[in-house]
Amino acid sequence: MEPATPAWVADAVVLQVFPDRFRRSGRVEAQQDLELLPWGSPPERQGFQGGDLLGVIDALDRIEALGVNTLSLNPVFASAAYHRYHTFEYFQVDPLLGGNGALAALIEAVHERGMRLILDGVFNHCGRGFWAFHHLLENGEASPYRHWFHVERWPLNPYPAPGESCGYHCWWNDPALPRFNHAHPGVRRYLLAVARHWLAAGIDGWRLDVADEVPTDFWRAFRETVRAERPDAWIVGEIWRDGRPWLGEPPLFDGVMNYPLAWPILGYFGAASLRSELVLPALGSPPYQPLDRAGFERRVEEVLGWYPAATRLAQLNLLDGHDTPRALHVLQGDTQALQLCLLCLFLLPGAPCLYYGTELELAGGPEPGCREAYPWERSPGPLAAWITRLSALRREQPALRSAALRFLPSPHDDVVVLERGEGPQRLWVAINRGERELVVAPPAGIGGRVWPAGEQPERGIPPKAVGADGAGPLRLPGRSALILSLPRGDGTAEPADS
């Protein structure tokens, strides 16, 4: 029987990289003599700024310094769009990104560091330039590939005027994105061969674009193909709401992009500064709403309760990404609220996922504003140091890589109190989202202080909020957090980390 989820995912700290806007190496031959947009140009719906996969290799020292051990790349295959969701050849890495050789070099460099890499699989639709669809455009009904797509009428009209029909099914009525007919054996063989090919080339998993719009029988065959090639590959579906229809028994994916956790995190810790009017196209409604403590706890318990323990550990937990406003935009620049949101993200069961540039306080708005170029001239600052410490905390505390979480009573609406883990490695956590200092009471016989570690003061975090014995009520300053070890079952406490 196959493992429920890949064991390594429980230890993953993920960085989502948008290749065209991340780093330009200057060493990609295909870019020579081409007119690229200047690096740092305002993000638009069209236009290439020239980030490439060799540039990602060049950035691995900085990425690893954050504590990241897994890269998730937005699409890298040949495409006529800078975001590369308009794929026209799935076996070819885009030459502007450095081609197949650059991806092979990146895989090798990542694995040499003990890191992992997953790719974005766009298997619902292709680009208008995809070779089989181009065959239809040139040959019409005479094309042997005519049943690879859902054709409504001939001739096809791939560049329709406003109000005109394109004559075929496409994603969200965008004629640039013809939808595959997954019932056709040739389509299935081709896409499954793509999945197998890149796993054999060394990638560690797939993030699956618009997974809820692809027939489940295809995903069943996809999972069987992936498991046969790489039993420990991570399969993550882009599902914006409840993922249970895809994660039941037998599951189609290992986990999903856990947006329903992002919204209560931002809604509670960022309640005072939240842009509650923002609407996401994928939802049609504004998900960022202020929450009180009871609402936050209820929502988090609900989402965690959707899934069994093993599945909770394989969720991809995030605050933002390439098609949402950046978290700092949602929070109107409130970096202290973002710190607490990130702390919560790293405390919850599942793999925390950062969006490139979060550590440099990028604050781009709704798509495409969230796809700004990484400002390499800017040195990592306090937020980067904060993320590095969060990664270390998660790495050093087994409780944070477990599935167990329990909210505890709190005397204040602004203070969340919870317990993480089970057995002798449990942790007690208190987070004060408010501006005022508040008093909290840890359980009797509490162990040593885990966070903040050491003696150096953190921004808004008390360097000595508790002694080694944890005796008595504690004053928790505003915008701060405290994590303590809980006693062992034999009555002794875990030693404090320092």
Buried (B, 14 or more C-beta within 10 A) or exposed (E): EEEBBBEBBBBBBBBBBBBBBBBBBEBBEBBEEEEBBEBBBEBEEEBBBBBBBBBBBBBBEBBBBBBBBBBBBBBBBBBBBBBBBBBBBBEBBBBBBBBBEBBBBBBEBBEEEEBBBBBBBBBBBBBBBBEBBBBBBEEEEEBEBBBBBBBEEEEBBBEEEEEEEBBBBBBEEEBBBBBBBBEBEEBBEBBBEBBBEBBEEBBBBBBBBBBBEBBEEBBEBBBEBBBEBBEBBBBBBBBBEBBEEBBEEEBBBBBBBBBBBBBBBBBBBBBBBBBEEBEBEBEEEBBBBBBEBEBBBBBBEEBBEBBBEBBBBBBBBBBBBBBBBBBBBBBEEBBBBBBBBBBBBBBBBBBBBBBBBBBBBBBBBBBBBBBBBBEBEEEBEEBBBBBBBBBBBBBEBBBBBBBBBEBBEBEBBBBBBBBBBBEBBBBBBBBBBBEEEBEBBBEEBBBBBBBBBEEEEBEBBBEEBBEEEBEEEBEBBBBBBBBBBBBBEEEEBBEBBE
